[in-house]
């Protein structure tokens, strides 16, 4: 997910597997920064801090849930979502993909670990609705404005 707050941009990426993305991300951020600065006749950092990669395992200790909640709630903290809007209204997040049926979401996106850490046993329509309701409650806690999401 990409968020912009003040004069900096942050990219949050959660993935499992090897460490092959580090060199690619460093290249991407370097090239983007250079081209952005040339285009806008600026110099200096575009992204907040250096790129860093942290291992987040699905050990069941709650850290995966914490990190995913942090990433999905970033647009709320950055003021990019209106108080009356839902989390899924933010277009630059994978959050909306978690609410889709398995055959409609990207093959690379695994939701089972996160749902499990939230106490949701199955990736079913009811499970995804429960996930959405839990996240909107968290959004309300973050922003001080809780939305009432009615089952459809």
C-alpha positions in Angstrom: 0.0 0.0 0.0 1.2 3.5 -0.7 0.3 6.4 1.6 1.3 10.0 1.5 1.4 12.1 4.7 2.9 15.5 4.7 5.9 15.6 2.3 6.7 12.0 2.3 5.4 8.8 0.8 5.4 5.4 2.5 5.1 2.0 0.9 4.0 -1.0 3.1 4.5 -4.4 1.5 3.8 -7.7 3.3 4.9 -10.8 1.5 5.9 -14.3 2.4 8.7 -16.3 0.9 12.3 -15.5 0.1 14.3 -12.2 0.2 14.5 -11.6 -3.6 12.4 -8.4 -3.4 15.0 -6.4 -1.5 17.2 -5.5 -4.5 14.1 -4.8 -6.7 12.6 -2.5 -4.1 15.8 -0.6 -3.6 16.1 -0.1 -7.4 12.4 0.9 -7.8 12.6 3.5 -5.0 15.9 4.9 -6.2 14.7 5.2 -9.8 11.4 6.7 -8.8 13.0 9.2 -6.5 15.4 10.3 -9.2 12.7 10.7 -11.8 10.3 12.4 -9.4 12.9 15.0 -8.4 13.9 15.7 -12.0 10.3 16.1 -13.1 9.4 18.4 -10.2 12.8 20.2 -10.1 13.4 19.0 -6.6 16.2 17.2 -4.7 16.3 15.0 -1.7 14.2 12.2 -0.2 10.8 11.3 -1.6 10.1 8.3 0.7 10.0 8.4 4.5 13.2 6.6 5.6 15.3 4.0 3.9 13.8 0.8 2.6 13.9 -2.0 5.1 12.6 -5.6 5.1 11.3 -7.3 8.2 10.4 -10.9 8.5 6.8 -11.5 9.6 6.1 -15.1 10.2 2.7 -16.7 10.7 3.8 -18.2 14.1 0.4 -17.5 15.7 1.8 -15.0 18.2 -0.4 -12.1 16.8 2.4 -10.2 15.1 1.1 -10.9 11.6 -2.3 -9.5 12.7 -0.6 -6.4 14.2 1.4 -5.7 11.0 -1.6 -6.3 8.7 -3.9 -4.1 10.8 -1.2 -1.4 10.8 -0.9 -1.5 7.0 -4.7 -1.6 6.4 -5.3 1.3 8.9 -2.5 3.6 7.6 -4.9 5.5 5.3 -7.1 6.3 8.4 -4.1 7.6 10.4 -2.9 9.6 7.3 -6.3 11.2 6.9 -6.8 9.8 3.4 -10.2 8.3 4.2 -13.2 10.5 5.1 -14.8 9.7 8.4 -18.0 8.4 6.8 -16.1 6.3 4.3 -15.2 2.6 4.7 -11.7 1.1 4.6 -12.5 -0.5 1.2 -13.1 2.9 -0.3 -9.3 3.5 -0.3 -8.1 2.5 -3.8 -4.4 1.9 -3.0 -4.7 -1.0 -0.6 -5.0 -4.7 -0.9 -7.6 -4.6 1.9 -10.5 -4.9 -0.5 -9.0 -8.0 -1.9 -9.3 -9.7 1.5 -13.1 -9.3 1.3 -13.4 -11.0 -2.1 -14.1 -14.7 -2.6 -10.9 -16.8 -3.2 -11.5 -17.2 -7.0 -11.8 -13.3 -7.3 -8.6 -12.3 -5.5 -5.0 -12.5 -6.8 -3.4 -15.9 -6.5 -0.5 -14.5 -4.5 -2.7 -13.2 -1.7 -3.0 -15.6 1.2 -5.7 -14.6 3.7 -5.9 -17.8 5.8 -3.2 -16.9 8.3 -4.5 -13.5 8.9 -8.1 -14.7 9.3 -6.9 -17.4 11.6 -5.1 -14.9 13.8 -8.3 -12.9 14.0 -10.2 -16.0 15.2 -12.0 -16.6 11.9 -11.8 -20.3 11.1 -12.9 -20.3 7.4 -12.4 -18.2 4.3 -16.2 -18.1 3.7 -18.6 -15.3 3.0 -19.5 -15.1 6.7 -15.8 -15.1 7.6 -15.0 -12.3 5.2 -17.9 -10.3 6.6 -16.6 -10.8 10.1 -13.1 -9.7 9.0 -14.6 -6.6 7.5 -16.6 -5.8 10.6 -13.5 -6.3 12.9 -11.5 -4.0 10.7 -14.2 -1.3 10.6 -14.3 -1.5 14.4 -10.5 -1.0 14.5 -10.9 1.9 12.1 -13.4 3.5 14.4 -11.0 3.1 17.3 -8.2 4.7 15.3 -10.4 7.6 14.0 -12.8 8.0 16.9 -15.7 7.5 14.4 -17.1 4.0 14.3 -19.2 3.0 11.3 -22.2 0.7 11.6 -21.8 -2.0 9.0 -25.0 -3.9 8.5 -25.0 -7.5 7.1 -26.2 -7.5 3.5 
